[in-house]
Amino acid sequence: MLPNEYRPQIPTHTLSATTSSGATQTSAFGTQTQTIMVTATADVFVALGADPTATTLSTFITSGWPY
């Protein structure tokens, strides 16, 4: 769990993936979104874009560390 000083009081977008090899896309961020923070409960690869598919060449997010 992140300390409160690292949790901005802004809307959150939560994604839950239930498989180790599955791909899940979520709805788009708002057009005014300029910054995001990603925190994972398991090691994951993340891709952002119009129609993203994360691969092992995508951004790697380590469990428990905010990016």
CNS distance restraints for C-alpha pairs under 8 A (distance, minus, plus):
assign (resid   1 and name CA) (resid  64 and name CA) 7.68 0.50 0.50
assign (resid   2 and name CA) (resid   6 and name CA) 6.31 0.50 0.50
assign (resid   2 and name CA) (resid   7 and name CA) 6.97 0.50 0.50
assign (resid   3 and name CA) (resid   7 and name CA) 6.96 0.50 0.50
assign (resid   4 and name CA) (resid   8 and name CA) 7.76 0.50 0.50
assign (resid  15 and name CA) (resid  26 and name CA) 7.13 0.50 0.50
assign (resid  17 and name CA) (resid  22 and name CA) 7.23 0.50 0.50
assign (resid  17 and name CA) (resid  23 and name CA) 7.69 0.50 0.50
assign (resid  17 and name CA) (resid  24 and name CA) 6.63 0.50 0.50
assign (resid  18 and name CA) (resid  22 and name CA) 7.60 0.50 0.50
assign (resid  23 and name CA) (resid  53 and name CA) 7.36 0.50 0.50
assign (resid  23 and name CA) (resid  54 and name CA) 7.58 0.50 0.50
assign (resid  25 and name CA) (resid  52 and name CA) 7.59 0.50 0.50
assign (resid  29 and name CA) (resid  33 and name CA) 6.39 0.50 0.50
assign (resid  37 and name CA) (resid  66 and name CA) 6.38 0.50 0.50
assign (resid  37 and name CA) (resid  67 and name CA) 5.39 0.50 0.50
assign (resid  38 and name CA) (resid  61 and name CA) 7.80 0.50 0.50
assign (resid  38 and name CA) (resid  66 and name CA) 5.61 0.50 0.50
assign (resid  38 and name CA) (resid  67 and name CA) 5.14 0.50 0.50
assign (resid  39 and name CA) (resid  61 and name CA) 7.38 0.50 0.50
assign (resid  39 and name CA) (resid  63 and name CA) 7.13 0.50 0.50
assign (resid  39 and name CA) (resid  64 and name CA) 6.23 0.50 0.50
assign (resid  39 and name CA) (resid  65 and name CA) 5.95 0.50 0.50
assign (resid  39 and name CA) (resid  66 and name CA) 4.55 0.50 0.50
assign (resid  39 and name CA) (resid  67 and name CA) 6.42 0.50 0.50
assign (resid  40 and name CA) (resid  44 and name CA) 7.09 0.50 0.50
assign (resid  40 and name CA) (resid  61 and name CA) 6.71 0.50 0.50
assign (resid  40 and name CA) (resid  62 and name CA) 6.83 0.50 0.50
assign (resid  40 and name CA) (resid  63 and name CA) 4.98 0.50 0.50
assign (resid  40 and name CA) (resid  64 and name CA) 5.83 0.50 0.50
assign (resid  40 and name CA) (resid  65 and name CA) 7.23 0.50 0.50
assign (resid  40 and name CA) (resid  66 and name CA) 7.62 0.50 0.50
assign (resid  41 and name CA) (resid  63 and name CA) 4.94 0.50 0.50
assign (resid  41 and name CA) (resid  64 and name CA) 5.75 0.50 0.50
assign (resid  42 and name CA) (resid  62 and name CA) 6.95 0.50 0.50
assign (resid  42 and name CA) (resid  63 and name CA) 4.52 0.50 0.50
assign (resid  42 and name CA) (resid  64 and name CA) 7.47 0.50 0.50
assign (resid  43 and name CA) (resid  60 and name CA) 7.37 0.50 0.50
assign (resid  43 and name CA) (resid  61 and name CA) 5.76 0.50 0.50
assign (resid  43 and name CA) (resid  62 and name CA) 4.70 0.50 0.50
assign (resid  43 and name CA) (resid  63 and name CA) 4.74 0.50 0.50
assign (resid  44 and name CA) (resid  60 and name CA) 5.86 0.50 0.50
assign (resid  44 and name CA) (resid  61 and name CA) 5.29 0.50 0.50
assign (resid  44 and name CA) (resid  62 and name CA) 6.74 0.50 0.50
assign (resid  44 and name CA) (resid  63 and name CA) 7.62 0.50 0.50
assign (resid  45 and name CA) (resid  54 and name CA) 5.80 0.50 0.50
assign (resid  45 and name CA) (resid  55 and name CA) 6.44 0.50 0.50
assign (resid  45 and name CA) (resid  56 and name CA) 6.45 0.50 0.50
assign (resid  45 and name CA) (resid  58 and name CA) 5.68 0.50 0.50
assign (resid  45 and name CA) (resid  59 and name CA) 5.40 0.50 0.50
assign (resid  45 and name CA) (resid  60 and name CA) 4.42 0.50 0.50
assign (resid  45 and name CA) (resid  61 and name CA) 5.97 0.50 0.50
assign (resid  46 and name CA) (resid  54 and name CA) 5.28 0.50 0.50
assign (resid  46 and name CA) (resid  55 and name CA) 7.78 0.50 0.50
assign (resid  46 and name CA) (resid  58 and name CA) 5.88 0.50 0.50
assign (resid  46 and name CA) (resid  59 and name CA) 5.22 0.50 0.50
assign (resid  46 and name CA) (resid  60 and name CA) 6.34 0.50 0.50
assign (resid  46 and name CA) (resid  61 and name CA) 7.06 0.50 0.50
assign (resid  47 and name CA) (resid  52 and name CA) 5.52 0.50 0.50
assign (resid  47 and name CA) (resid  53 and name CA) 6.08 0.50 0.50
assign (resid  47 and name CA) (resid  54 and name CA) 4.80 0.50 0.50
assign (resid  47 and name CA) (resid  55 and name CA) 7.90 0.50 0.50
assign (resid  47 and name CA) (resid  58 and name CA) 5.81 0.50 0.50
assign (resid  47 and name CA) (resid  59 and name CA) 6.47 0.50 0.50
assign (resid  48 and name CA) (resid  52 and name CA) 5.53 0.50 0.50
assign (resid  54 and name CA) (resid  58 and name CA) 5.51 0.50 0.50
assign (resid  54 and name CA) (resid  59 and name CA) 7.95 0.50 0.50
assign (resid  56 and name CA) (resid  60 and name CA) 7.73 0.50 0.50
assign (resid  61 and name CA) (resid  65 and name CA) 7.48 0.50 0.50
assign (resid  61 and name CA) (resid  67 and name CA) 7.31 0.50 0.50
